[in-house]
Amino acid sequence: MRGAAFDRFGDLDVLTVRNDLPEPPVGPDTVLVRSHAAGVNPVDLGIRTGRLAGAYPHHFPIIPGWDVAGVVERVGPAVHDLAPGDEVYGYVRRDDVQWGTAAELVPAPQRCVARKPASLSFAEAGALPLAGLTAYQALTEFLDVGEGVRLLITRGAGGVGSFAIQIAVALGAEVVTTASPRNESYVRSLGASEVIDPSAGPISEQLTEPVVALLDLVGGKTLTDALTVVRPDAGHRLRRASVADTAILEHDGWYVFVRPDAHDLAELARMADAGQLRVPIAKAFPLDQIAEAQRMVGEGHVRGKVVVTL
Ligand SMILES: NC(=O)c1ccc[n+]([C@@H]2O[C@H](COP(=O)([O-])OP(=O)(O)OC[C@H]3O[C@@H](n4cnc5c(N)ncnc54)[C@H](OP(=O)(O)O)[C@@H]3O)[C@@H](O)[C@H]2O)c1
């Protein structure tokens, strides 16, 4: 099988594309997906460098990538709602790190996949799952974002931020976000109504009026600053969540960690097909250039998403 893989943790040079990877096992509740696109996320770099080695059991060679869009090749005997030929997309986080999405065939537990949004290309669909689910689950399960909620999202121009702005607006929220001046018109085009430049000073000194909910995608001092502008909202527990910094737990907030969820993926697909959610692709790389794709994500200035296509 052709795919990207690495045999030890390390820098970009450990990552190679090869043709001799073994075919993955397909369990009874597994969907084997022929991958057409694999989104690249900051976590892929943490896996490759070994920074997350203590968090997940891992087995070399490791194929990177947790996001996929492709076509069902085969299903295990306990999978009843998908069949060979179906177009699917998913956030394939398995219990162990080994069989990632940047390879021709991806074994996806059925909880990780749903039908691909018909209106999106494979590249767009492959860039949506991890970041889209992160945004969707934080906004709906933890922050209870709905009509009229004034919400602050730190780091609006990245993958999670780009989806969070659009989903929050679709849910009826008024979105304030942080972005550098070069990204201001971009985040406004996604629906942000107020944009704060983090290099121009603390959020608390620039915000026109307080918010009632915070989705933090930065952490550290930005989180500490952002927490000061959130006011309690009648009838609601304090609405503040971070996906970037567990320190929020010391401030009566939620640390959110994305989980694979077929139902939530179906909801994201519905939003995409309804025209409420677009997938801005900063750059699509062929599989052979996956190291370049990871380098670009590692530089930290991606606007929207980076994806690898097969
Ligand atoms: N807990 C979870 O489940 C979970 C899931 C997904 C992601 N995450 C984490 O969430 C964070 C965001 O992920 P992502 O995929 O959205 O990242 P990303 O796409 O790589 O973010 C890149 C974007 O962030 C902007 N940015 C960087 N620092 C900023 C700052 N201090 N203020 C405002 N904008 C800033 C950059 O704009 P400039 O070019 O202007 O700098 C760039 O547009 C990462 O820390 C990631 O590890 C956690």
The ligand as an ORCA input file, in Angstrom:
! r2SCAN-3c Opt
* xyz 0 1
  N      -8.281     20.156     22.198
  C      -8.595     19.793     20.959
  O      -9.368     18.870     20.741
  C      -8.004     20.536     19.787
  C      -8.451     20.247     18.498
  C      -7.942     20.985     17.437
  C      -6.978     21.955     17.655
  N      -6.542     22.175     18.917
  C      -5.551     23.228     19.179
  O      -6.176     24.459     18.867
  C      -5.219     25.380     18.383
  C      -5.663     25.918     17.024
  O      -5.605     24.859     16.075
  P      -5.791     25.176     14.528
  O      -5.754     23.893     13.808
  O      -6.949     26.085     14.346
  O      -4.425     25.983     14.252
  P      -3.902     26.603     12.912
  O      -4.885     26.425     11.814
  O      -2.516     26.089     12.672
  O      -3.790     28.158     13.284
  C      -3.095     29.018     12.454
  C      -3.716     30.411     12.531
  O      -3.623     30.904     13.877
  C      -3.377     32.305     13.818
  N      -2.774     32.677     15.090
  C      -1.647     32.157     15.649
  N      -1.436     32.692     16.853
  C      -2.440     33.590     17.068
  C      -2.777     34.471     18.137
  N      -2.032     34.535     19.243
  N      -3.888     35.232     18.023
  C      -4.646     35.199     16.918
  N      -4.379     34.378     15.868
  C      -3.288     33.583     15.950
  C      -2.484     32.468     12.621
  O      -2.595     33.773     12.128
  P      -1.281     34.667     11.839
  O      -0.714     34.184     10.568
  O      -1.802     36.041     11.778
  O      -0.342     34.450     12.994
  C      -3.042     31.435     11.653
  O      -4.034     32.007     10.819
  C      -3.886     24.626     18.358
  O      -3.216     24.901     19.565
  C      -4.323     23.192     18.315
  O      -3.332     22.305     18.850
  C      -7.026     21.486     19.988
*
